[in-house]
Amino acid sequence: MEPQCCSICLDELGAAPHTLACGHAFHTDCILAWARSDSVHHARCPVCREPRALVADTLVASAMAAGDLRLLETLSAAIQKAGVI
């Protein structure tokens, strides 16, 4: 079986990929950078174009579950900048 790759950077995902509500998996840093982008095309999942609000929701849920306050602050700023909330 071929290893699963991040669709953004094309590197192997490894043991802890971030899976969005749509089921597509990425490195957390990659999907954060994607979600932070101002591009209209980056407002959705890079693979299926799931709306950013759902992408943001899954990232926030993961950060909360991990107790990662720094990631939560970064996500909050990115979400507000994008006008999702």
Short mmCIF file of the C-alpha atoms (twelve columns), coordinates in Angstrom:
data_MODEL
# 
_entry.id   MODEL 
# 
loop_
_atom_site.group_PDB 
_atom_site.id 
_atom_site.type_symbol 
_atom_site.label_atom_id 
_atom_site.label_alt_id 
_atom_site.label_comp_id 
_atom_site.label_asym_id 
_atom_site.label_seq_id 
_atom_site.Cartn_x 
_atom_site.Cartn_y 
_atom_site.Cartn_z 
_atom_site.pdbx_PDB_model_num 
ATOM 1  C CA . MET A 1  0.000   0.000  0.000  1 
ATOM 2  C CA . GLU A 2  1.339   3.429  -0.972 1 
ATOM 3  C CA . PRO A 3  1.741   5.978  1.881  1 
ATOM 4  C CA . GLN A 4  -0.850  8.742  2.034  1 
ATOM 5  C CA . CYS A 5  0.446   12.212 1.073  1 
ATOM 6  C CA . CYS A 6  -0.584  15.733 2.003  1 
ATOM 7  C CA . SER A 7  -2.297  17.249 -1.058 1 
ATOM 8  C CA . ILE A 8  -0.728  20.638 -0.334 1 
ATOM 9  C CA . CYS A 9  2.988   19.866 0.098  1 
ATOM 10 C CA . LEU A 10 2.920   16.327 -1.366 1 
ATOM 11 C CA . ASP A 11 5.039   14.938 1.507  1 
ATOM 12 C CA . GLU A 12 4.036   11.763 3.349  1 
ATOM 13 C CA . LEU A 13 1.459   12.478 6.067  1 
ATOM 14 C CA . GLY A 14 3.015   10.387 8.805  1 
ATOM 15 C CA . ALA A 15 1.349   9.370  12.048 1 
ATOM 16 C CA . ALA A 16 -0.717  12.460 12.932 1 
ATOM 17 C CA . PRO A 17 -2.413  13.982 9.901  1 
ATOM 18 C CA . HIS A 18 -5.178  16.552 10.340 1 
ATOM 19 C CA . THR A 19 -8.385  15.197 8.818  1 
ATOM 20 C CA . LEU A 20 -11.082 17.679 7.841  1 
ATOM 21 C CA . ALA A 21 -14.823 17.053 8.159  1 
ATOM 22 C CA . CYS A 22 -14.872 16.151 4.452  1 
ATOM 23 C CA . GLY A 23 -12.397 13.320 5.141  1 
ATOM 24 C CA . HIS A 24 -9.319  14.761 3.409  1 
ATOM 25 C CA . ALA A 25 -6.101  14.729 5.454  1 
ATOM 26 C CA . PHE A 26 -3.249  17.247 5.526  1 
ATOM 27 C CA . HIS A 27 -0.354  18.326 7.716  1 
ATOM 28 C CA . THR A 28 -1.765  20.803 10.250 1 
ATOM 29 C CA . ASP A 29 0.747   23.489 9.220  1 
ATOM 30 C CA . CYS A 30 -0.193  23.039 5.563  1 
ATOM 31 C CA . ILE A 31 -3.954  23.354 6.059  1 
ATOM 32 C CA . LEU A 32 -3.452  26.324 8.411  1 
ATOM 33 C CA . ALA A 33 -1.412  28.130 5.767  1 
ATOM 34 C CA . TRP A 34 -4.065  27.250 3.175  1 
ATOM 35 C CA . ALA A 35 -6.907  28.528 5.392  1 
ATOM 36 C CA . ARG A 36 -5.002  31.754 6.142  1 
ATOM 37 C CA . SER A 37 -4.615  32.609 2.469  1 
ATOM 38 C CA . ASP A 38 -6.565  35.544 1.061  1 
ATOM 39 C CA . SER A 39 -7.193  33.738 -2.222 1 
ATOM 40 C CA . VAL A 40 -10.806 32.962 -3.085 1 
ATOM 41 C CA . HIS A 41 -9.699  29.513 -4.259 1 
ATOM 42 C CA . HIS A 42 -8.189  28.791 -0.835 1 
ATOM 43 C CA . ALA A 43 -11.461 29.426 0.995  1 
ATOM 44 C CA . ARG A 44 -12.351 25.738 0.724  1 
ATOM 45 C CA . CYS A 45 -10.779 22.319 1.169  1 
ATOM 46 C CA . PRO A 46 -7.931  22.038 -1.376 1 
ATOM 47 C CA . VAL A 47 -9.307  18.725 -2.656 1 
ATOM 48 C CA . CYS A 48 -13.132 18.914 -2.635 1 
ATOM 49 C CA . ARG A 49 -13.735 22.635 -1.997 1 
ATOM 50 C CA . GLU A 50 -15.609 22.101 1.295  1 
ATOM 51 C CA . PRO A 51 -16.486 25.571 2.679  1 
ATOM 52 C CA . ARG A 52 -13.849 27.159 4.911  1 
ATOM 53 C CA . ALA A 53 -16.223 27.391 7.866  1 
ATOM 54 C CA . LEU A 54 -16.198 23.593 8.100  1 
ATOM 55 C CA . VAL A 55 -12.421 23.515 7.620  1 
ATOM 56 C CA . ALA A 56 -12.060 26.092 10.405 1 
ATOM 57 C CA . ASP A 57 -14.456 24.169 12.670 1 
ATOM 58 C CA . THR A 58 -12.429 20.972 12.448 1 
ATOM 59 C CA . LEU A 59 -9.145  22.816 13.045 1 
ATOM 60 C CA . VAL A 60 -10.574 24.571 16.119 1 
ATOM 61 C CA . ALA A 61 -11.978 21.293 17.469 1 
ATOM 62 C CA . SER A 62 -8.586  19.607 17.082 1 
ATOM 63 C CA . ALA A 63 -6.761  22.484 18.762 1 
ATOM 64 C CA . MET A 64 -9.240  22.479 21.649 1 
ATOM 65 C CA . ALA A 65 -8.964  18.709 22.089 1 
ATOM 66 C CA . ALA A 66 -5.169  19.012 22.206 1 
ATOM 67 C CA . GLY A 67 -5.292  22.025 24.544 1 
ATOM 68 C CA . ASP A 68 -3.183  23.992 22.047 1 
ATOM 69 C CA . LEU A 69 -3.849  27.619 22.998 1 
ATOM 70 C CA . ARG A 70 -1.295  28.987 20.533 1 
ATOM 71 C CA . LEU A 71 -2.995  27.196 17.649 1 
ATOM 72 C CA . LEU A 72 -6.407  28.412 18.841 1 
ATOM 73 C CA . GLU A 73 -5.163  32.024 18.834 1 
ATOM 74 C CA . THR A 74 -3.709  31.589 15.332 1 
ATOM 75 C CA . LEU A 75 -6.938  30.043 14.064 1 
ATOM 76 C CA . SER A 76 -9.073  32.731 15.656 1 
ATOM 77 C CA . ALA A 77 -7.061  35.470 13.952 1 
ATOM 78 C CA . ALA A 78 -7.178  33.666 10.590 1 
ATOM 79 C CA . ILE A 79 -10.925 33.063 10.830 1 
ATOM 80 C CA . GLN A 80 -11.635 36.690 11.721 1 
ATOM 81 C CA . LYS A 81 -9.375  37.940 8.910  1 
ATOM 82 C CA . ALA A 82 -11.194 35.712 6.428  1 
ATOM 83 C CA . GLY A 83 -14.572 36.975 7.583  1 
ATOM 84 C CA . VAL A 84 -15.896 33.504 8.369  1 
ATOM 85 C CA . ILE A 85 -17.244 34.647 11.723 1 
# 
